[in-house]
Amino acid sequence: MENLRMTLITVNDDLARQIAGASLPIVFVDENGHRLGQITQVDPEPVLPPGMSPEYWAEIEHRMENPGTYSTLHEIKERLGWQDQQ
C-alpha cells in the first residue's frame, strides 16, 4: 500500500463555512489571485464482482451507453435459414 502523507491546515470558522457550502470544484487562490490548489469530486471506481475482469466491466458499460440493436438467437437462425434439429 502507498505511504500517503497528509497535511493538516486549520482555517477560521468563516472560511470553513464557505468551503462546506461551496459547489465543486473549489479553487484556492492567495490574496494576489495566484492559484494554490483545487478540490474536485472524485468518482469512486466501481467494485467489480468476484471473477469479473476490468475489460468485461468496460464492455458492459459500453453496451449500456450504446445499446445498439440486438437480435435473439431465434431471429438470427431464422434470418440464416437454419432449422432447429429435433
URPE-V346146 format. One record per residue. N is the residue number from 0. RES is the residue in three letters. PHI is phi in whole degrees, 0 to 359 (none if undefined). BURIAL is + if it has 24 or more other ideal C-beta (glycine too) atoms within 12 Angstrom, else -. D_LAST is the distance of its C-alpha to the last C-alpha in whole Angstrom. Layout:
N,RES,PHI,BURIAL,D_LAST  N,RES,PHI,BURIAL,D_LAST
This chain:
0,MET,none,-,58  1,GLU,295,-,61  2,ASN,267,-,64  3,LEU,270,-,65  4,ARG,255,-,68  5,MET,235,-,69  6,THR,254,-,72  7,LEU,260,-,74  8,ILE,239,-,76  9,THR,266,-,77  10,VAL,243,-,78  11,ASN,287,-,80  12,ASP,299,-,79  13,ASP,297,-,79  14,LEU,294,-,77  15,ALA,299,-,74  16,ARG,295,-,74  17,GLN,298,-,73  18,ILE,294,-,71  19,ALA,297,-,69  20,GLY,266,-,69  21,ALA,280,-,68  22,SER,265,-,65  23,LEU,275,-,63  24,PRO,280,-,64  25,ILE,251,-,67  26,VAL,250,-,70  27,PHE,262,-,73  28,VAL,231,-,76  29,ASP,275,-,79  30,GLU,295,-,82  31,ASN,264,-,82  32,GLY,86,-,79  33,HIS,285,-,78  34,ARG,292,-,74  35,LEU,257,-,74  36,GLY,178,-,70  37,GLN,211,-,67  38,ILE,248,-,65  39,THR,234,-,61  40,GLN,285,-,58  41,VAL,252,-,56  42,ASP,281,-,52  43,PRO,293,-,51  44,GLU,291,-,48  45,PRO,294,-,45  46,VAL,274,-,44  47,LEU,281,-,41  48,PRO,299,-,38  49,PRO,305,-,38  50,GLY,86,-,36  51,MET,268,-,36  52,SER,278,-,38  53,PRO,301,-,40  54,GLU,294,-,38  55,TYR,295,-,35  56,TRP,298,-,37  57,ALA,298,-,39  58,GLU,294,-,35  59,ILE,298,-,35  60,GLU,299,-,38  61,HIS,300,-,37  62,ARG,292,-,34  63,MET,291,-,36  64,GLU,283,-,39  65,ASN,230,-,37  66,PRO,299,-,34  67,GLY,62,-,33  68,THR,244,-,30  69,TYR,240,-,26  70,SER,242,-,23  71,THR,283,-,20  72,LEU,300,-,17  73,HIS,300,-,15  74,GLU,296,-,18  75,ILE,295,-,18  76,LYS,300,-,15  77,GLU,296,-,16  78,ARG,297,-,19  79,LEU,275,-,18  80,GLY,79,-,16  81,TRP,279,-,13  82,GLN,242,-,9  83,ASP,293,-,6  84,GLN,277,-,4  85,GLN,238,-,0
